[in-house]
Amino acid sequence: MDETNIDTSKVSILTKVALTNLGTKKQVTYQIVSEKEADLKLGKISVTSPIGKGLLGKVVGDVVDVIVPAGVLKFKIEGISI
């Protein structure tokens, strides 16, 4: 996939998403990748994971509720980049 064609106006596969966890106030950055490339230690989460699915199509400023096994996480999207 050609990185110059990636739309950073919304979250999509291969974008990096800067998030604030509104529950803990911690900031994290994840890259949305395919299942094969996912590696949480490297900040790469699968597009099919609960967080990946919850972020897809969202834009900067959106607050996203992500349902995970431990409950609901609330994230605010602070930035989207490549």
N, CA, C and O atoms as CSV, one atom per row, in Angstrom:
chain,resi,resn,atom,element,x,y,z
A,1,MET,N,N,0.853,-1.188,0.000
A,1,MET,CA,C,0.000,0.000,0.000
A,1,MET,C,C,0.892,1.244,0.000
A,1,MET,O,O,1.855,1.324,0.762
A,2,ASP,N,N,0.574,2.182,-0.834
A,2,ASP,CA,C,1.361,3.407,-0.968
A,2,ASP,C,C,0.975,4.389,0.140
A,2,ASP,O,O,-0.174,4.825,0.216
A,3,GLU,N,N,1.932,4.732,0.991
A,3,GLU,CA,C,1.637,5.614,2.124
A,3,GLU,C,C,1.162,7.002,1.705
A,3,GLU,O,O,0.465,7.670,2.470
A,4,THR,N,N,1.528,7.445,0.506
A,4,THR,CA,C,1.098,8.780,0.071
A,4,THR,C,C,-0.398,8.814,-0.215
A,4,THR,O,O,-0.987,9.893,-0.279
A,5,ASN,N,N,-1.015,7.659,-0.387
A,5,ASN,CA,C,-2.455,7.603,-0.661
A,5,ASN,C,C,-3.299,7.449,0.599
A,5,ASN,O,O,-4.526,7.390,0.521
A,6,ILE,N,N,-2.652,7.385,1.753
A,6,ILE,CA,C,-3.392,7.174,2.998
A,6,ILE,C,C,-4.020,8.497,3.448
A,6,ILE,O,O,-3.354,9.529,3.535
A,7,ASP,N,N,-5.313,8.429,3.728
A,7,ASP,CA,C,-6.079,9.596,4.160
A,7,ASP,C,C,-5.930,9.744,5.674
A,7,ASP,O,O,-6.392,8.886,6.427
A,8,THR,N,N,-5.289,10.825,6.124
A,8,THR,CA,C,-5.108,11.026,7.563
A,8,THR,C,C,-6.194,11.906,8.175
A,8,THR,O,O,-6.066,12.336,9.321
A,9,SER,N,N,-7.262,12.178,7.423
A,9,SER,CA,C,-8.363,12.953,7.999
A,9,SER,C,C,-9.234,12.066,8.887
A,9,SER,O,O,-10.007,12.566,9.704
A,10,LYS,N,N,-9.104,10.735,8.722
A,10,LYS,CA,C,-9.838,9.804,9.572
A,10,LYS,C,C,-8.982,8.569,9.822
A,10,LYS,O,O,-8.020,8.310,9.099
A,11,VAL,N,N,-9.340,7.815,10.847
A,11,VAL,CA,C,-8.574,6.620,11.194
A,11,VAL,C,C,-8.834,5.528,10.155
A,11,VAL,O,O,-9.980,5.194,9.854
A,12,SER,N,N,-7.740,4.980,9.615
A,12,SER,CA,C,-7.844,3.851,8.689
A,12,SER,C,C,-6.626,2.957,8.892
A,12,SER,O,O,-5.741,3.276,9.686
A,13,ILE,N,N,-6.583,1.848,8.181
A,13,ILE,CA,C,-5.457,0.931,8.338
A,13,ILE,C,C,-4.171,1.663,7.945
A,13,ILE,O,O,-4.158,2.438,6.988
A,14,LEU,N,N,-3.111,1.416,8.676
A,14,LEU,CA,C,-1.773,2.001,8.540
A,14,LEU,C,C,-1.627,3.409,9.109
A,14,LEU,O,O,-0.528,3.963,9.079
A,15,THR,N,N,-2.691,3.999,9.621
A,15,THR,CA,C,-2.530,5.311,10.262
A,15,THR,C,C,-2.089,5.103,11.709
A,15,THR,O,O,-2.363,4.072,12.323
A,16,LYS,N,N,-1.397,6.119,12.233
A,16,LYS,CA,C,-1.038,6.148,13.650
A,16,LYS,C,C,-2.029,7.086,14.329
A,16,LYS,O,O,-2.308,8.180,13.838
A,17,VAL,N,N,-2.551,6.644,15.455
A,17,VAL,CA,C,-3.589,7.399,16.147
A,17,VAL,C,C,-3.103,7.749,17.549
A,17,VAL,O,O,-2.794,6.863,18.345
A,18,ALA,N,N,-3.037,9.042,17.846
A,18,ALA,CA,C,-2.688,9.502,19.188
A,18,ALA,C,C,-3.986,9.636,19.971
A,18,ALA,O,O,-4.915,10.329,19.557
A,19,LEU,N,N,-4.028,8.951,21.119
A,19,LEU,CA,C,-5.253,8.894,21.912
A,19,LEU,C,C,-4.992,9.321,23.343
A,19,LEU,O,O,-3.884,9.174,23.858
A,20,THR,N,N,-6.030,9.851,23.980
A,20,THR,CA,C,-6.003,10.037,25.422
A,20,THR,C,C,-7.059,9.116,26.000
A,20,THR,O,O,-8.229,9.183,25.622
A,21,ASN,N,N,-6.639,8.249,26.926
A,21,ASN,CA,C,-7.584,7.401,27.645
A,21,ASN,C,C,-8.245,8.302,28.681
A,21,ASN,O,O,-7.593,8.746,29.626
A,22,LEU,N,N,-9.529,8.570,28.510
A,22,LEU,CA,C,-10.207,9.532,29.385
A,22,LEU,C,C,-10.405,8.999,30.806
A,22,LEU,O,O,-10.681,9.769,31.726
A,23,GLY,N,N,-10.264,7.683,30.983
A,23,GLY,CA,C,-10.373,7.104,32.323
A,23,GLY,C,C,-9.102,7.300,33.126
A,23,GLY,O,O,-9.157,7.586,34.323
A,24,THR,N,N,-7.948,7.146,32.469
A,24,THR,CA,C,-6.669,7.227,33.179
A,24,THR,C,C,-5.899,8.516,32.873
A,24,THR,O,O,-4.909,8.825,33.536
A,25,LYS,N,N,-6.355,9.258,31.872
A,25,LYS,CA,C,-5.693,10.491,31.389
A,25,LYS,C,C,-4.336,10.200,30.744
A,25,LYS,O,O,-3.556,11.122,30.506
A,26,LYS,N,N,-4.050,8.930,30.459
A,26,LYS,CA,C,-2.792,8.569,29.806
A,26,LYS,C,C,-2.914,8.755,28.304
A,26,LYS,O,O,-3.968,8.526,27.712
A,27,GLN,N,N,-1.798,9.181,27.696
A,27,GLN,CA,C,-1.761,9.302,26.244
A,27,GLN,C,C,-1.027,8.105,25.653
A,27,GLN,O,O,0.021,7.692,26.149
A,28,VAL,N,N,-1.595,7.559,24.591
A,28,VAL,CA,C,-0.982,6.430,23.892
A,28,VAL,C,C,-1.081,6.676,22.391
A,28,VAL,O,O,-1.945,7.422,21.930
A,29,THR,N,N,-0.201,6.051,21.646
A,29,THR,CA,C,-0.275,6.107,20.192
A,29,THR,C,C,-0.261,4.684,19.666
A,29,THR,O,O,0.603,3.884,20.023
A,30,TYR,N,N,-1.222,4.381,18.818
A,30,TYR,CA,C,-1.309,3.062,18.209
A,30,TYR,C,C,-1.270,3.213,16.696
A,30,TYR,O,O,-1.777,4.188,16.141
A,31,GLN,N,N,-0.660,2.235,16.039
A,31,GLN,CA,C,-0.755,2.154,14.592
A,31,GLN,C,C,-1.731,1.033,14.280
A,31,GLN,O,O,-1.641,-0.058,14.843
A,32,ILE,N,N,-2.666,1.309,13.380
A,32,ILE,CA,C,-3.664,0.313,12.986
A,32,ILE,C,C,-3.067,-0.527,11.855
A,32,ILE,O,O,-2.720,0.000,10.798
A,33,VAL,N,N,-2.950,-1.835,12.085
A,33,VAL,CA,C,-2.307,-2.724,11.111
A,33,VAL,C,C,-3.159,-3.984,10.904
A,33,VAL,O,O,-4.183,-4.171,11.562
A,34,SER,N,N,-2.717,-4.838,9.982
A,34,SER,CA,C,-3.410,-6.108,9.764
A,34,SER,C,C,-3.162,-7.030,10.961
A,34,SER,O,O,-2.269,-6.785,11.773
A,35,GLU,N,N,-3.963,-8.087,11.056
A,35,GLU,CA,C,-3.812,-9.027,12.172
A,35,GLU,C,C,-2.404,-9.604,12.234
A,35,GLU,O,O,-1.856,-9.774,13.323
A,36,LYS,N,N,-1.817,-9.904,11.091
A,36,LYS,CA,C,-0.482,-10.526,11.044
A,36,LYS,C,C,0.601,-9.602,11.594
A,36,LYS,O,O,1.588,-10.073,12.158
A,37,GLU,N,N,0.424,-8.297,11.435
A,37,GLU,CA,C,1.442,-7.331,11.860
A,37,GLU,C,C,1.262,-6.849,13.291
A,37,GLU,O,O,2.150,-6.193,13.835
A,38,ALA,N,N,0.137,-7.161,13.907
A,38,ALA,CA,C,-0.181,-6.633,15.234
A,38,ALA,C,C,0.876,-7.040,16.263
A,38,ALA,O,O,1.270,-8.204,16.338
A,39,ASP,N,N,1.324,-6.069,17.047
A,39,ASP,CA,C,2.290,-6.301,18.121
A,39,ASP,C,C,2.135,-5.162,19.126
A,39,ASP,O,O,2.657,-4.066,18.925
A,40,LEU,N,N,1.420,-5.434,20.194
A,40,LEU,CA,C,1.103,-4.380,21.159
A,40,LEU,C,C,2.354,-3.744,21.746
A,40,LEU,O,O,2.359,-2.547,22.032
A,41,LYS,N,N,3.414,-4.524,21.930
A,41,LYS,CA,C,4.662,-3.970,22.479
A,41,LYS,C,C,5.224,-2.880,21.576
A,41,LYS,O,O,5.881,-1.953,22.048
A,42,LEU,N,N,4.962,-2.994,20.264
A,42,LEU,CA,C,5.428,-1.992,19.303
A,42,LEU,C,C,4.354,-0.937,19.014
A,42,LEU,O,O,4.544,-0.078,18.154
A,43,GLY,N,N,3.233,-1.002,19.727
A,43,GLY,CA,C,2.169,-0.028,19.522
A,43,GLY,C,C,1.350,-0.291,18.273
A,43,GLY,O,O,0.682,0.608,17.762
A,44,LYS,N,N,1.397,-1.525,17.777
A,44,LYS,CA,C,0.647,-1.878,16.564
A,44,LYS,C,C,-0.541,-2.744,16.961
A,44,LYS,O,O,-0.375,-3.839,17.499
A,45,ILE,N,N,-1.738,-2.240,16.689
A,45,ILE,CA,C,-2.934,-3.019,17.029
A,45,ILE,C,C,-3.676,-3.418,15.764
A,45,ILE,O,O,-3.679,-2.708,14.759
A,46,SER,N,N,-4.299,-4.572,15.854
A,46,SER,CA,C,-5.006,-5.129,14.705
A,46,SER,C,C,-6.267,-4.336,14.394
A,46,SER,O,O,-6.971,-3.861,15.285
A,47,VAL,N,N,-6.523,-4.213,13.110
A,47,VAL,CA,C,-7.736,-3.551,12.635
A,47,VAL,C,C,-8.976,-4.326,13.097
A,47,VAL,O,O,-10.071,-3.766,13.145
A,48,THR,N,N,-8.810,-5.617,13.439
A,48,THR,CA,C,-9.943,-6.430,13.873
A,48,THR,C,C,-10.090,-6.493,15.394
A,48,THR,O,O,-11.034,-7.102,15.899
A,49,SER,N,N,-9.159,-5.866,16.130
A,49,SER,CA,C,-9.257,-5.852,17.595
A,49,SER,C,C,-10.382,-4.905,18.022
A,49,SER,O,O,-10.801,-4.055,17.236
A,50,PRO,N,N,-10.875,-5.042,19.260
A,50,PRO,CA,C,-11.943,-4.124,19.703
A,50,PRO,C,C,-11.553,-2.651,19.572
A,50,PRO,O,O,-12.362,-1.835,19.130
A,51,ILE,N,N,-10.317,-2.304,19.954
A,51,ILE,CA,C,-9.889,-0.903,19.853
A,51,ILE,C,C,-9.757,-0.499,18.382
A,51,ILE,O,O,-10.208,0.576,17.985
A,52,GLY,N,N,-9.142,-1.359,17.585
A,52,GLY,CA,C,-8.991,-1.077,16.150
A,52,GLY,C,C,-10.327,-0.846,15.478
A,52,GLY,O,O,-10.496,0.121,14.735
A,53,LYS,N,N,-11.281,-1.734,15.737
A,53,LYS,CA,C,-12.622,-1.594,15.137
A,53,LYS,C,C,-13.299,-0.316,15.612
A,53,LYS,O,O,-13.952,0.381,14.835
A,54,GLY,N,N,-13.134,-0.014,16.910
A,54,GLY,CA,C,-13.793,1.161,17.479
A,54,GLY,C,C,-13.256,2.471,16.933
A,54,GLY,O,O,-13.973,3.471,16.900
A,55,LEU,N,N,-11.991,2.477,16.499
A,55,LEU,CA,C,-11.364,3.712,16.020
A,55,LEU,C,C,-11.566,3.957,14.530
A,55,LEU,O,O,-11.525,5.104,14.087
A,56,LEU,N,N,-11.781,2.908,13.754
A,56,LEU,CA,C,-11.874,3.055,12.297
A,56,LEU,C,C,-12.915,4.094,11.889
A,56,LEU,O,O,-14.044,4.088,12.379
A,57,GLY,N,N,-12.519,4.974,10.993
A,57,GLY,CA,C,-13.440,5.974,10.454
A,57,GLY,C,C,-13.631,7.206,11.323
A,57,GLY,O,O,-14.295,8.158,10.912
A,58,LYS,N,N,-13.056,7.197,12.516
A,58,LYS,CA,C,-13.212,8.346,13.413
A,58,LYS,C,C,-12.234,9.454,13.030
A,58,LYS,O,O,-11.260,9.213,12.317
A,59,VAL,N,N,-12.500,10.667,13.509
A,59,VAL,CA,C,-11.672,11.826,13.178
A,59,VAL,C,C,-11.139,12.469,14.456
A,59,VAL,O,O,-11.604,12.167,15.555
A,60,VAL,N,N,-10.154,13.361,14.297
A,60,VAL,CA,C,-9.561,14.063,15.438
A,60,VAL,C,C,-10.658,14.799,16.211
A,60,VAL,O,O,-11.505,15.475,15.627
A,61,GLY,N,N,-10.621,14.652,17.530
A,61,GLY,CA,C,-11.612,15.287,18.395
A,61,GLY,C,C,-12.730,14.358,18.815
A,61,GLY,O,O,-13.427,14.627,19.794
A,62,ASP,N,N,-12.914,13.251,18.077
A,62,ASP,CA,C,-13.962,12.294,18.438
A,62,ASP,C,C,-13.645,11.632,19.768
A,62,ASP,O,O,-12.482,11.389,20.092
A,63,VAL,N,N,-14.690,11.343,20.537
A,63,VAL,CA,C,-14.560,10.540,21.742
A,63,VAL,C,C,-15.192,9.192,21.413
A,63,VAL,O,O,-16.336,9.120,20.964
A,64,VAL,N,N,-14.433,8.133,21.644
A,64,VAL,CA,C,-14.839,6.799,21.229
A,64,VAL,C,C,-14.978,5.893,22.449
A,64,VAL,O,O,-14.073,5.816,23.280
A,65,ASP,N,N,-16.111,5.212,22.550
A,65,ASP,CA,C,-16.300,4.190,23.575
A,65,ASP,C,C,-15.939,2.855,22.954
A,65,ASP,O,O,-16.538,2.444,21.960
A,66,VAL,N,N,-14.953,2.173,23.543
A,66,VAL,CA,C,-14.515,0.878,23.020
A,66,VAL,C,C,-14.852,-0.194,24.055
A,66,VAL,O,O,-14.440,-0.110,25.212
A,67,ILE,N,N,-15.609,-1.201,23.619
A,67,ILE,CA,C,-15.980,-2.288,24.521
A,67,ILE,C,C,-14.894,-3.359,24.456
A,67,ILE,O,O,-14.638,-3.949,23.407
A,68,VAL,N,N,-14.267,-3.592,25.599
A,68,VAL,CA,C,-13.209,-4.604,25.719
A,68,VAL,C,C,-13.634,-5.590,26.807
A,68,VAL,O,O,-14.562,-5.310,27.565
A,69,PRO,N,N,-12.963,-6.739,26.888
A,69,PRO,CA,C,-13.371,-7.711,27.919
A,69,PRO,C,C,-13.444,-7.128,29.336
A,69,PRO,O,O,-14.267,-7.563,30.142
A,70,ALA,N,N,-12.590,-6.150,29.640
A,70,ALA,CA,C,-12.572,-5.567,30.987
A,70,ALA,C,C,-13.648,-4.505,31.200
A,70,ALA,O,O,-13.790,-3.992,32.311
A,71,GLY,N,N,-14.406,-4.166,30.160
A,71,GLY,CA,C,-15.443,-3.133,30.289
A,71,GLY,C,C,-15.421,-2.185,29.109
A,71,GLY,O,O,-15.178,-2.595,27.974
A,72,VAL,N,N,-15.678,-0.904,29.382
A,72,VAL,CA,C,-15.703,0.102,28.325
A,72,VAL,C,C,-14.568,1.094,28.547
A,72,VAL,O,O,-14.421,1.656,29.632
A,73,LEU,N,N,-13.770,1.302,27.506
A,73,LEU,CA,C,-12.711,2.309,27.548
A,73,LEU,C,C,-13.161,3.509,26.738
A,73,LEU,O,O,-13.758,3.361,25.672
A,74,LYS,N,N,-12.876,4.696,27.245
A,74,LYS,CA,C,-13.235,5.933,26.548
A,74,LYS,C,C,-11.953,6.604,26.090
A,74,LYS,O,O,-11.088,6.931,26.902
A,75,PHE,N,N,-11.836,6.807,24.783
A,75,PHE,CA,C,-10.658,7.449,24.207
A,75,PHE,C,C,-11.060,8.709,23.462
A,75,PHE,O,O,-12.116,8.770,22.831
A,76,LYS,N,N,-10.185,9.726,23.548
A,76,LYS,CA,C,-10.353,10.918,22.705
A,76,LYS,C,C,-9.228,10.884,21.677
A,76,LYS,O,O,-8.063,10.696,22.027
A,77,ILE,N,N,-9.582,11.066,20.414
A,77,ILE,CA,C,-8.598,11.054,19.347
A,77,ILE,C,C,-7.937,12.425,19.283
A,77,ILE,O,O,-8.592,13.434,19.022
A,78,GLU,N,N,-6.615,12.445,19.526
A,78,GLU,CA,C,-5.861,13.700,19.571
A,78,GLU,C,C,-5.167,14.002,18.249
A,78,GLU,O,O,-4.937,15.167,17.924
A,79,GLY,N,N,-4.830,12.963,17.483
A,79,GLY,CA,C,-4.134,13.190,16.228
A,79,GLY,C,C,-4.098,11.928,15.386
A,79,GLY,O,O,-4.172,10.814,15.905
A,80,ILE,N,N,-3.982,12.122,14.067
A,80,ILE,CA,C,-3.886,11.011,13.126
A,80,ILE,C,C,-2.741,11.325,12.182
A,80,ILE,O,O,-2.684,12.407,11.598
A,81,SER,N,N,-1.820,10.364,12.033
A,81,SER,CA,C,-0.667,10.588,11.153
A,81,SER,C,C,-0.296,9.280,10.461
A,81,SER,O,O,-0.965,8.260,10.628
A,82,ILE,N,N,0.781,9.329,9.683
A,82,ILE,CA,C,1.247,8.122,9.000
A,82,ILE,C,C,2.476,7.592,9.716
A,82,ILE,O,O,3.038,6.575,9.308
